[in-house]
């Protein structure tokens, strides 16, 4: 019986790690949605800047090769020219199929987001924003922003995974709630460049959310567990009969 218990102890620890992935939030294979809701809030993809800096976005399949991509893969080209102390970028306000309703997503099942970005090693500062919940009954863009800053200190494509725990609240003076990152009503995401003082083009692809690794018993482990329990039962029955 001790041998059976030893076998169970050994094989019950046989697990593998799996990651929970959602379908890509944005892979840019269907173009850039654009519309307006009944309150006049732009939906889909739109650009922003400080007013003196410039930014343009477009979907293209003519880009530096992304490792592992399919033939004809589309990415988003983001061309910026940001002045001293300035900023520019784009935001994706999540839309419904008709592009007339701001439609938030529930990301509570996930703990991180990831994306592929083409860098130019300019030393400029980048940021990624997550647009969280809004005030009840709001008719304006008062989504609470949470941001992640990083540098353009790489050349070519790089893959990033950012934990929601690494985001910090960003105050932009839009009257947003101040109730923490809830992730029950995520209204969008944004990418931007800060104070670059030069013009360049970045490419971005495969923005998605992902969950944490979890331990799952291997199929063989479950079979062995069943055999072990059966053996323990037979051994117990035999001992009882001998008694």
TIDOTI-883667 format. One record per residue: x, y, z of N, C-alpha, C, O, CB in turn; residue number from 1. Coordinates in steps of 0.05 Angstrom, whole numbers, always signed. Glycine has a CB too. Layout:
REM TIDOTI-883667
   neast  nnorth     nup  caeast  canorth    caup   ceast  cnorth     cup   oeast  onorth     oup  cbeast  cbnorth    cbup    n
       X       Y       Z       X        Y       Z       X       Y       Z       X       Y       Z       X        Y       Z  NUM
...
END
This chain:
REM TIDOTI-883667
   neast  nnorth     nup  caeast  canorth    caup   ceast  cnorth     cup   oeast  onorth     oup  cbeast  cbnorth    cbup    n
     +17     -24      +0      +0       +0      +0     +17     +25      +0     +11     +45     -13     -19       +0     +25    1
     +40     +24     +15     +59      +47     +15     +69     +52     -13     +73     +75     -21     +82      +42     +35    2
     +74     +30     -28     +83      +34     -55     +63     +48     -73     +70     +65     -89     +90       +7     -68    3
     +38     +41     -69     +16      +54     -85     +15     +84     -78     +12    +101     -95     -11      +41     -79    4
     +17     +90     -52     +16     +118     -44     +40    +133     -55     +37    +156     -63     +17     +120     -13    5
     +64    +120     -56     +87     +133     -67     +83    +139     -97     +91    +160    -107    +112     +115     -64    6
     +72    +120    -111     +66     +124    -140     +47    +147    -144     +52    +164    -162     +54      +98    -152    7
     +26    +149    -127      +7     +171    -130     +20    +198    -124     +16    +217    -138     -17     +167    -111    8
     +37    +198    -103     +51     +223     -96     +69    +232    -119     +72    +256    -124     +67     +220     -71    9
     +81    +213    -133     +99     +220    -155     +84    +231    -179     +91    +252    -190    +116     +196    -163   10
     +63    +217    -187     +50     +224    -212     +29    +246    -208     +22    +259    -228     +36     +200    -223   11
     +20    +251    -183      +0     +272    -180     +13    +300    -183      -1    +320    -186     -12     +270    -152   12
     +40    +301    -183     +53     +327    -187     +60    +332    -217     +71    +352    -223     +79     +328    -171   13
     +52    +313    -235     +58     +317    -263     +37    +335    -275     +14    +327    -280     +58     +289    -278   14
     +45    +360    -280     +26     +379    -291     +40    +394    -314     +65    +391    -317     +17     +400    -270   15
     +25    +408    -329     +37     +426    -349     +25    +453    -347      +3    +456    -336     +34     +414    -378   16
     +39    +473    -357     +29     +500    -356     +16    +508    -381     +25    +502    -403     +52     +519    -349   17
      -6    +522    -379     -20     +531    -402     -27    +561    -399     -30    +570    -376     -46     +515    -408   18
     -29    +575    -420     -36     +604    -419     -63    +607    -431     -70    +596    -451     -15     +621    -434   19
     -80    +624    -418    -106     +630    -428    -104    +654    -447     -95    +675    -438    -126     +636    -405   20
    -112    +650    -471    -110     +672    -491    -138    +679    -501    -155    +661    -505     -92     +664    -514   21
    -144    +704    -505    -168     +712    -519    -161    +715    -549    -138    +715    -556    -180     +739    -507   22
    -182    +717    -565    -177     +724    -593    -163    +751    -593    -168    +767    -575    -204     +724    -610   23
    -146    +757    -613    -133     +783    -614    -153    +806    -613    -174    +805    -626    -116     +785    -639   24
    -147    +825    -597    -163     +850    -596    -160    +864    -622    -180    +873    -634    -155     +868    -572   25
    -136    +867    -631    -130     +881    -657    -107    +867    -671     -85    +866    -661    -123     +911    -652   26
    -113    +856    -695     -92     +845    -712     -92    +860    -739     -75    +854    -756     -97     +815    -717   27
    -109    +880    -743    -109     +898    -765    -114    +885    -792    -107    +896    -813     -83     +913    -766   28
    -127    +862    -792    -133     +848    -817    -160    +858    -829    -166    +851    -851    -134     +818    -812   29
    -175    +873    -813    -201     +882    -823    -202    +912    -825    -224    +924    -825    -223     +873    -804   30
    -179    +925    -828    -179     +954    -831    -183    +968    -805    -179    +956    -783    -201     +963    -850   31
    -189    +994    -806    -193    +1010    -782    -221   +1020    -780    -231   +1035    -796    -173    +1034    -782   32
    -235   +1010    -760    -263    +1019    -755    -264   +1048    -748    -245   +1059    -736    -277    +1002    -733   33
    -286   +1061    -757    -288    +1090    -751    -318   +1097    -750    -333   +1089    -768    -274    +1107    -772   34
    -326   +1112    -730    -354    +1120    -727    -357   +1139    -704    -337   +1149    -693    -372    +1096    -724   35
    -382   +1145    -697    -389    +1163    -676    -414   +1153    -661    -432   +1144    -674    -393    +1192    -686   36
    -414   +1156    -635    -438    +1148    -621    -458   +1171    -619    -452   +1193    -629    -432    +1137    -593   37
    -481   +1167    -606    -502    +1187    -605    -494   +1212    -589    -506   +1233    -591    -527    +1176    -593   38
    -472   +1209    -573    -463    +1232    -557    -440   +1247    -571    -429   +1266    -561    -453    +1223    -530   39
    -434   +1238    -596    -413    +1252    -611    -385   +1243    -605    -366   +1256    -613    -415    +1281    -607   40
    -382   +1221    -590    -356    +1210    -583    -345   +1193    -606    -359   +1175    -614    -357    +1194    -557   41
    -322   +1199    -616    -310    +1183    -638    -305   +1154    -628    -296   +1150    -606    -285    +1195    -648   42
    -311   +1135    -646    -307    +1107    -640    -288   +1095    -660    -282   +1106    -681    -334    +1092    -640   43
    -278   +1071    -653    -258    +1058    -670    -231   +1071    -666    -224   +1078    -644    -266    +1060    -700   44
    -216   +1075    -688    -189    +1085    -687    -188   +1115    -693    -200   +1124    -712    -171    +1070    -706   45
    -175   +1130    -676    -172    +1159    -680    -145   +1167    -669    -133   +1154    -652    -195    +1175    -666   46
    -135   +1190    -679    -109    +1200    -670    -112   +1223    -650    -133   +1235    -649     -92    +1209    -694   47
     -90   +1228    -636     -90    +1251    -617     -62   +1263    -617     -42   +1249    -623     -99    +1243    -588   48
     -60   +1288    -609     -34    +1301    -606     -37   +1325    -588     -59   +1332    -580     -22    +1308    -633   49
     -14   +1338    -582     -15    +1362    -566     -24   +1387    -582     -28   +1408    -570     +13    +1368    -554   50
     -28   +1384    -608     -37    +1406    -624     -15   +1417    -643     -22   +1426    -665     -46    +1429    -607   51
     +10   +1414    -635     +32    +1423    -653     +47   +1399    -665     +60   +1401    -685     +51    +1441    -638   52
     +45   +1375    -652     +57    +1351    -662     +38   +1338    -682     +14   +1343    -682     +64    +1331    -640   53
     +49   +1320    -699     +32    +1307    -720     +34   +1277    -717     +53   +1266    -707     +41    +1316    -748   54
     +13   +1264    -726     +11    +1235    -726      -7   +1225    -748     -28   +1238    -754      +1    +1225    -698   55
      +0   +1203    -760     -17    +1191    -781     -16   +1160    -777      +5   +1149    -770      -8    +1198    -809   56
     -38   +1147    -782     -40    +1118    -779     -52   +1106    -804     -69   +1118    -817     -56    +1110    -754   57
     -42   +1082    -811     -53    +1068    -834     -47   +1038    -832     -27   +1030    -820     -41    +1079    -861   58
     -64   +1022    -843     -59     +993    -844     -43    +987    -869     -49    +997    -891     -87     +977    -844   59
     -23    +970    -867      -6     +964    -889      +5    +936    -888      +9    +925    -866     +17     +984    -891   60
      +9    +923    -911     +24     +898    -912     +52    +902    -923     +67    +883    -926      +9     +878    -930   61
     +59    +927    -928     +86     +935    -937    +102    +945    -913    +103    +969    -908     +86     +956    -960   62
    +114    +927    -898    +127     +934    -873    +151    +915    -869    +152    +894    -882    +107     +933    -850   63
    +169    +922    -851    +190     +903    -844    +179    +877    -835    +159    +876    -820    +209     +915    -822   64
    +191    +855    -844    +180     +828    -838    +178    +822    -808    +198    +826    -793    +197     +807    -852   65
    +155    +814    -800    +150     +805    -772    +155    +775    -770    +141    +760    -784    +121     +813    -763   66
    +173    +766    -754    +179     +737    -752    +153    +720    -748    +137    +726    -730    +198     +732    -730   67
    +150    +700    -765    +128     +682    -762    +102    +691    -774     +82    +677    -772    +124     +676    -734   68
    +102    +714    -787     +77     +725    -798     +69    +710    -823     +85    +698    -837     +79     +754    -803   69
     +43    +710    -829     +32     +699    -853     +37    +718    -877     +41    +742    -873      +2     +693    -851   70
     +37    +706    -900     +40     +722    -925     +17    +742    -926      -6    +735    -923     +42     +705    -950   71
     +24    +768    -932      +3     +788    -934      -7    +799    -907     -27    +813    -907     -19     +778    -949   72
      +7    +793    -885      -2     +802    -859      -2    +832    -858     +16    +846    -866     +17     +791    -837   73
     -24    +843    -846     -27     +872    -843     -18    +880    -815     -22    +865    -796     -56     +880    -848   74
      -6    +903    -813      +1     +915    -788      -8    +945    -789     -16    +955    -809     +32     +913    -782   75
      -6    +958    -766     -13     +986    -765     +13   +1003    -765     +30    +999    -748     -30     +993    -739   76
     +15   +1021    -785     +37    +1039    -786     +30   +1065    -771      +8   +1076    -776     +45    +1046    -816   77
     +47   +1074    -754     +43    +1098    -738     +65   +1117    -742     +88   +1113    -733     +40    +1091    -707   78
     +60   +1138    -758     +81    +1158    -765     +77   +1183    -748     +55   +1195    -748     +80    +1165    -795   79
     +98   +1191    -733     +95    +1214    -715    +118   +1233    -719    +140   +1226    -728     +95    +1204    -686   80
    +113   +1258    -713    +133    +1279    -711    +126   +1296    -687    +109   +1314    -689    +134    +1297    -738   81
    +139   +1290    -665    +131    +1302    -639    +152   +1323    -631    +176   +1318    -632    +129    +1280    -617   82
    +142   +1346    -624    +159    +1368    -616    +168   +1367    -587    +161   +1349    -573    +146    +1394    -621   83
    +183   +1387    -579    +193    +1389    -552    +170   +1389    -532    +153   +1406    -533    +211    +1414    -548   84
    +171   +1370    -513    +150    +1369    -493    +123   +1360    -503    +104   +1360    -488    +147    +1395    -480   85
    +122   +1351    -528     +97    +1344    -540     +90   +1314    -539    +106   +1299    -527     +96    +1353    -568   86
     +68   +1307    -551     +59    +1279    -552     +41   +1275    -576     +29   +1294    -586     +45    +1271    -526   87
     +39   +1250    -585     +21    +1243    -607     +17   +1213    -607     +35   +1198    -598     +32    +1254    -634   88
      -5   +1204    -617     -10    +1176    -618     -38   +1170    -628     -51   +1187    -641      -7    +1163    -591   89
     -48   +1145    -622     -75    +1138    -631     -88   +1123    -608     -75   +1113    -589     -74    +1120    -656   90
    -114   +1122    -609    -130    +1107    -590    -150   +1090    -605    -160   +1098    -626    -144    +1126    -570   91
    -157   +1067    -594    -178    +1050    -604    -200   +1050    -583    -198   +1036    -563    -169    +1021    -611   92
    -222   +1065    -588    -246    +1064    -572    -263   +1041    -582    -272   +1041    -604    -262    +1092    -573   93
    -267   +1021    -565    -280     +997    -573    -308   +1002    -583    -324   +1016    -570    -280     +977    -551   94
    -315    +990    -606    -340     +996    -619    -357    +970    -623    -346    +948    -622    -336    +1009    -646   95
    -383    +973    -627    -400     +951    -635    -398    +947    -665    -386    +964    -679    -430     +956    -626   96
    -409    +926    -677    -407     +921    -706    -417    +945    -723    -406    +950    -744    -422     +897    -713   97
    -437    +959    -713    -448     +982    -728    -431   +1007    -724    -436   +1027    -737    -476     +987    -720   98
    -412   +1006    -706    -395    +1029    -700    -411   +1054    -692    -405   +1076    -700    -377    +1036    -724   99
    -431   +1049    -675    -447    +1072    -665    -451   +1071    -635    -466   +1087    -624    -474    +1072    -679  100
    -438   +1051    -622    -440    +1049    -593    -413   +1043    -581    -399   +1024    -590    -461    +1027    -585  101
    -405   +1058    -561    -380    +1052    -547    -385   +1027    -530    -401   +1028    -511    -371    +1077    -529  102
    -371   +1006    -536    -377     +979    -525    -353    +969    -509    -334    +959    -521    -384     +960    -547  103
    -353    +971    -483    -331     +962    -467    -328    +931    -466    -347    +917    -472    -333     +972    -438  104
    -305    +922    -458    -299     +893    -455    -293    +887    -426    -283    +904    -411    -275     +885    -474  105
    -299    +862    -418    -292     +852    -392    -266    +836    -394    -265    +815    -406    -315     +834    -380  106
    -245    +847    -381    -219     +834    -382    -211    +822    -355    -188    +816    -350    -198     +854    -390  107
    -230    +817    -337    -224     +807    -311    -213    +779    -311    -200    +771    -291    -248     +808    -293  108
    -216    +764    -333    -205     +737    -334    -176    +737    -342    -164    +716    -343    -221     +721    -354  109
    -165    +761    -347    -137     +763    -356    -120    +780    -337    -131    +796    -322    -136     +774    -385  110
     -94    +776    -339     -77     +792    -321     -55    +807    -335     -37    +818    -323     -64     +774    -301  111
     -56    +807    -362     -35     +821    -378     -45    +826    -406     -65    +814    -415      -8     +804    -378  112
     -30    +843    -420     -35     +847    -449      -8    +845    -463     +13    +849    -451     -49     +874    -455  113
      -9    +839    -489     +16     +837    -504     +12    +849    -532     -10    +853    -541     +24     +807    -506  114
     +35    +855    -545     +34     +867    -571     +62    +864    -584     +82    +860    -570     +25     +897    -571  115
     +63    +866    -610     +88     +868    -625     +92    +896    -634     +74    +909    -645     +88     +847    -649  116
    +117    +906    -631    +123     +934    -638    +149    +935    -653    +169    +923    -644    +123     +952    -613  117
    +150    +951    -674    +175     +955    -689    +187    +981    -679    +175   +1003    -681    +170     +956    -720  118
    +212    +979    -668    +225    +1003    -658    +248   +1012    -676    +257    +998    -693    +237     +997    -631  119
    +256   +1037    -672    +277    +1050    -688    +301   +1058    -671    +320   +1070    -682    +266    +1074    -702  120
    +301   +1051    -646    +324    +1057    -628    +330   +1087    -627    +353   +1095    -629    +349    +1041    -636  121
    +309   +1103    -625    +312    +1132    -624    +317   +1143    -596    +325   +1166    -593    +288    +1145    -637  122
    +312   +1126    -576    +314    +1135    -549    +289   +1150    -539    +288   +1160    -517    +338    +1153    -545  123
    +269   +1152    -556    +244    +1166    -549    +228   +1150    -529    +232   +1126    -525    +228    +1172    -575  124
    +209   +1164    -516    +192    +1151    -497    +165   +1143    -510    +153   +1159    -524    +187    +1169    -473  125
    +157   +1118    -504    +131    +1108    -513    +112   +1105    -489    +121   +1104    -466    +134    +1081    -529  126
     +87   +1103    -495     +68    +1095    -474     +45   +1079    -486     +37   +1083    -509     +57    +1120    -458  127
     +34   +1061    -470     +10    +1046    -477     -10   +1053    -455      -4   +1050    -431     +15    +1015    -479  128
     -34   +1061    -463     -56    +1067    -444     -77   +1046    -445     -83   +1036    -467     -68    +1095    -449  129
     -89   +1039    -423    -113    +1023    -422    -135   +1042    -412    -133   +1054    -391    -110     +998    -403  130
    -157   +1044    -427    -180    +1061    -420    -200   +1043    -404    -213   +1026    -415    -193    +1073    -445  131
    -202   +1049    -378    -219    +1032    -361    -248   +1044    -360    -258   +1054    -379    -207    +1030    -332  132
    -260   +1042    -337    -288    +1049    -334    -293   +1079    -336    -275   +1096    -333    -299    +1039    -308  133
    -319   +1087    -340    -328    +1114    -341    -347   +1119    -319    -356   +1101    -305    -341    +1121    -369  134
    -354   +1145    -315    -374    +1152    -295    -402   +1142    -304    -408   +1142    -328    -375    +1182    -290  135
    -419   +1134    -285    -446    +1125    -292    -461   +1147    -308    -462   +1170    -300    -462    +1117    -267  136
    -474   +1139    -330    -490    +1158    -346    -473   +1178    -361    -484   +1197    -371    -508    +1172    -328  137
    -448   +1174    -364    -430    +1193    -377    -437   +1196    -407    -445   +1177    -420    -401    +1185    -374  138
    -434   +1221    -416    -438    +1227    -445    -413   +1238    -457    -413   +1248    -480    -462    +1246    -449  139
    -390   +1236    -443    -365    +1246    -453    -344   +1224    -450    -349   +1203    -438    -356    +1271    -437  140
    -320   +1229    -461    -298    +1211    -457    -285   +1217    -430    -266   +1232    -429    -277    +1213    -480  141
    -295   +1204    -409    -283    +1207    -383    -273   +1180    -373    -272   +1175    -349    -305    +1218    -363  142
    -264   +1163    -392    -253    +1137    -384    -227   +1141    -368    -211   +1158    -375    -247    +1120    -409  143
    -224   +1126    -347    -201    +1128    -330    -177   +1114    -344    -179   +1092    -354    -205    +1114    -303  144
    -155   +1128    -346    -131    +1118    -360    -111   +1106    -341    -106   +1116    -319    -118    +1141    -376  145
    -100   +1084    -350     -77    +1071    -336     -56   +1066    -357     -61   +1056    -379     -86    +1044    -322  146
     -31   +1073    -350     -10    +1074    -370     +15   +1058    -363     +20   +1052    -340      -2    +1103    -375  147
     +30   +1052    -384     +56    +1038    -382     +75   +1053    -400     +71   +1055    -424     +53    +1008    -389  148
     +97   +1062    -388    +118    +1077    -403    +141   +1058    -409    +149   +1041    -393    +127    +1101    -388  149
    +153   +1061    -433    +177    +1046    -440    +191   +1062    -462    +180   +1080    -474    +170    +1017    -450  150
    +216   +1054    -468    +233    +1069    -486    +237   +1055    -513    +236   +1031    -515    +260    +1074    -473  151
    +241   +1072    -533    +249    +1062    -560    +279   +1057    -560    +294   +1072    -572    +240    +1082    -582  152
    +287   +1036    -546    +315    +1029    -544    +322   +1003    -558    +340    +988    -550    +324    +1028    -514  153
    +307    +997    -579    +310     +972    -593    +306    +977    -623    +293    +997    -631    +291     +950    -583  154
    +317    +960    -640    +315     +963    -669    +301    +938    -679    +309    +915    -673    +342     +967    -682  155
    +281    +942    -696    +266     +919    -707    +242    +911    -690    +235    +926    -671    +284     +896    -711  156
    +231    +888    -695    +207     +879    -681    +215    +868    -653    +235    +855    -650    +193     +857    -697  157
    +198    +874    -634    +201     +863    -607    +173    +857    -596    +154    +871    -602    +216     +884    -588  158
    +171    +836    -581    +145     +828    -569    +145    +837    -540    +164    +833    -525    +140     +797    -571  159
    +123    +849    -531    +120     +859    -504     +97    +846    -490     +76    +842    -503    +117     +890    -503  160
    +100    +838    -465     +78     +829    -448     +78    +847    -423     +98    +848    -409     +80     +799    -441  161
     +56    +860    -418     +54     +879    -395     +33    +870    -376      +9    +866    -384     +48     +908    -405  162
     +40    +866    -351     +21     +858    -330      +4    +882    -323     +14    +905    -322     +36     +847    -306  163
     -22    +877    -319     -39     +899    -310     -29    +911    -283     -34    +934    -277     -68     +889    -307  164
     -15    +894    -267      -5     +904    -242     +17    +925    -245     +24    +939    -227      +6     +880    -226  165
     +29    +926    -269     +50     +946    -274     +40    +972    -285     +57    +990    -291     +70     +933    -293  166
     +14    +975    -288      +3    +1000    -298      +0   +1020    -276      -5   +1013    -253     -23     +995    -312  167
      +2   +1046    -282      -3    +1067    -263     -24   +1086    -273     -27   +1089    -298     +23    +1083    -257  168
     -39   +1098    -255     -61    +1115    -264     -50   +1141    -276     -30   +1152    -267     -79    +1122    -240  169
     -63   +1149    -298     -55    +1174    -312     -78   +1194    -310    -101   +1188    -317     -48    +1168    -342  170
     -72   +1218    -300     -92    +1239    -298     -90   +1257    -323     -69   +1269    -328     -88    +1255    -272  171
    -111   +1259    -339    -111    +1276    -363    -132   +1298    -361    -137   +1312    -380    -116    +1259    -387  172
    -144   +1302    -337    -163    +1323    -333    -189   +1320    -347    -202   +1340    -355    -150    +1348    -342  173
    -198   +1295    -350    -224    +1290    -364    -246   +1283    -345    -267   +1273    -353    -220    +1268    -384  174
    -242   +1287    -319    -263    +1281    -299    -268   +1251    -296    -290   +1243    -289    -288    +1294    -307  175
    -248   +1235    -300    -251    +1206    -298    -255   +1197    -270    -247   +1211    -251    -226    +1192    -310  176
    -267   +1174    -266    -269    +1162    -239    -241   +1157    -229    -221   +1156    -244    -285    +1135    -240  177
    -238   +1154    -203    -213    +1148    -190    -218   +1125    -171    -216   +1127    -147    -201    +1173    -175  178
    -224   +1102    -183    -231    +1079    -167    -215   +1054    -173    -223   +1031    -167    -260    +1072    -172  179
    -191   +1058    -185    -173    +1035    -190    -180   +1021    -216    -201   +1025    -228    -175    +1016    -167  180
    -161   +1004    -224    -164     +989    -249    -182    +965    -244    -173    +945    -232    -136     +980    -260  181
    -207    +967    -253    -226     +946    -248    -227    +925    -269    -231    +901    -263    -253     +958    -245  182
    -223    +932    -294    -222     +914    -318    -249    +902    -325    -250    +885    -342    -202     +892    -313  183
    -270    +910    -311    -297     +900    -319    -308    +915    -343    -325    +904    -357    -316     +902    -295  184
    -300    +940    -347    -310     +956    -369    -287    +970    -382    -284    +995    -379    -331     +976    -359  185
    -271    +956    -397    -248     +967    -411    -258    +979    -437    -269    +965    -454    -226     +947    -416  186
    -254   +1005    -441    -265    +1020    -463    -246   +1023    -487    -254   +1031    -509    -274    +1047    -455  187
    -221   +1015    -483    -202    +1018    -506    -173   +1017    -497    -167   +1011    -474    -208    +1043    -521  188
    -156   +1022    -516    -127    +1024    -511    -115   +1044    -529    -126   +1051    -550    -113     +996    -514  189
     -91   +1053    -522     -78    +1074    -538     -48   +1070    -538     -36   +1057    -520     -84    +1102    -526  190
     -35   +1081    -559      -6    +1081    -561      +3   +1109    -568      -9   +1123    -584      +4    +1060    -583  191
     +25   +1118    -556     +34    +1145    -561     +64   +1148    -558     +78   +1131    -547     +21    +1164    -543  192
     +74   +1170    -569    +102    +1178    -568    +104   +1205    -554     +87   +1222    -557    +114    +1180    -597  193
    +125   +1208    -538    +129    +1232    -522    +156   +1245    -529    +177   +1232    -529    +127    +1226    -492  194
    +156   +1271    -534    +180    +1288    -534    +202   +1276    -551    +226   +1278    -544    +190    +1292    -506  195
    +195   +1265    -574    +216    +1252    -591    +234   +1272    -606    +257   +1267    -611    +203    +1233    -610  196
    +222   +1295    -613    +236    +1316    -628    +248   +1306    -655    +268   +1316    -664    +258    +1328    -611  197
    +234   +1287    -666    +242    +1276    -692    +218   +1261    -704    +200   +1253    -690    +267    +1258    -690  198
    +220   +1255    -730    +198    +1241    -743    +208   +1212    -749    +231   +1208    -756    +190    +1255    -769  199
    +190   +1193    -745    +196    +1165    -751    +169   +1150    -753    +148   +1160    -745    +215    +1153    -731  200
    +171   +1125    -762    +147    +1108    -764    +152   +1082    -748    +172   +1069    -750    +142    +1101    -793  201
    +133   +1076    -731    +132    +1051    -716    +110   +1033    -729     +91   +1043    -741    +127    +1055    -686  202
    +113   +1008    -725     +92     +989    -734     +84    +972    -710    +100    +965    -693    +103     +970    -757  203
     +58    +967    -708     +47     +952    -685     +28    +930    -695     +13    +935    -715     +33     +971    -665  204
     +27    +908    -682     +10     +885    -690      +4    +868    -666     +18    +869    -645     +24     +869    -712  205
     -17    +852    -669     -24     +831    -650     -28    +840    -621     -15    +830    -602      -3     +810    -650  206
     -45    +860    -618     -52     +869    -590     -72    +850    -579     -93    +846    -591     -63     +899    -590  207
     -66    +837    -556     -84     +818    -545     -81    +817    -515     -62    +828    -504     -78     +790    -556  208
    -101    +805    -501     -99     +801    -472     -94    +772    -467    -101    +754    -483    -125     +810    -458  209
     -81    +767    -444     -74     +739    -437     -76    +735    -407     -74    +753    -391     -46     +733    -447  210
     -80    +709    -400     -83     +702    -372     -58    +690    -361     -38    +687    -376    -106     +683    -369  211
     -59    +682    -336     -35     +671    -323     -33    +641    -327     -53    +628    -333     -36     +677    -293  212
      -9    +631    -325      -5     +602    -327     -18    +587    -304     -17    +596    -281     +25     +596    -328  213
     -31    +565    -310     -44     +548    -290     -35    +520    -292     -28    +511    -314     -75     +551    -292  214
     -36    +505    -270     -28     +477    -270     -52    +459    -277     -73    +462    -264     -16     +469    -243  215
     -49    +442    -295     -70     +424    -304     -60    +395    -304     -39    +391    -316     -81     +432    -332  216
     -73    +376    -292     -64     +348    -292     -62    +338    -321     -81    +342    -337     -82     +330    -275  217
     -41    +323    -327     -39     +310    -353     -59    +287    -354     -65    +275    -333     -10     +300    -357  218
     -69    +280    -377     -88     +258    -380     -77    +232    -368     -92    +218    -355     -95     +253    -409  219
     -51    +227    -371     -39     +203    -360     -40    +203    -330     -43    +182    -318     -11     +199    -370  220
     -37    +227    -318     -37     +229    -289     -65    +221    -278     -66    +207    -258     -31     +257    -280  221
     -86    +229    -292    -113     +222    -283    -118    +192    -285    -130    +181    -267    -134     +237    -300  222
    -108    +180    -306    -110     +151    -308     -96    +137    -286    -107    +119    -273    -100     +141    -335  223
     -71    +145    -280     -55     +132    -259     -68    +137    -232     -68    +119    -214     -27     +143    -259  224
     -80    +161    -228     -93     +166    -203    -117    +147    -199    -121    +137    -177    -103     +195    -202  225
    -132    +142    -221    -154     +123    -219    -145     +95    -212    -157     +81    -196    -170     +123    -244  226
    -123     +86    -226    -112      +60    -221    -103     +57    -192    -107     +37    -179     -89      +53    -240  227
     -90     +78    -183     -79      +78    -155    -101     +76    -135     -99     +61    -116     -63     +102    -150  228
    -123     +92    -139    -145      +90    -120    -158     +63    -120    -166     +53     -99    -166     +112    -126  229
    -160     +51    -144    -172      +24    -146    -154      +4    -131    -164     -13    -116    -175      +16    -175  230
    -128      +7    -134    -109      -12    -120    -111      -9     -90    -110     -28     -76     -81       -7    -129  231
    -114     +16     -81    -117      +21     -52    -142      +8     -42    -142      -3     -20    -117      +51     -46  232
    -164     +10     -58    -189       -3     -49    -187     -33     -48    -197     -45     -29    -211       +5     -68  233
    -173     -45     -68    -170      -74     -67    -153     -83     -44    -158    -103     -31    -158      -84     -94  234
    -131     -68     -39    -114      -75     -17    -128     -73     +10    -125     -91     +27     -89      -57     -16  235
    -145     -53     +13    -160      -50     +38    -180     -73     +41    -184     -83     +63    -174      -24     +38  236
    -193     -81     +19    -212     -103     +19    -199    -129     +27    -209    -145     +43    -227     -105      -8  237
    -174    -134     +15    -160     -159     +21    -153    -160     +51    -156    -181     +64    -135     -161      +3  238
    -143    -137     +61    -135     -137     +89    -159    -142    +107    -157    -156    +127    -123     -109     +97  239
    -182    -131    +100    -206     -135    +116    -215    -165    +115    -224    -176    +135    -229     -118    +106  240
    -212    -178     +92    -220     -206     +89    -201    -224    +105    -211    -242    +119    -219     -215     +59  241
    -175    -217    +105    -156     -233    +120    -161    -231    +150    -158    -250    +165    -127     -225    +114  242
    -170    -207    +158    -176     -203    +186    -201    -220    +194    -209    -219    +217    -181     -173    +192  243
END
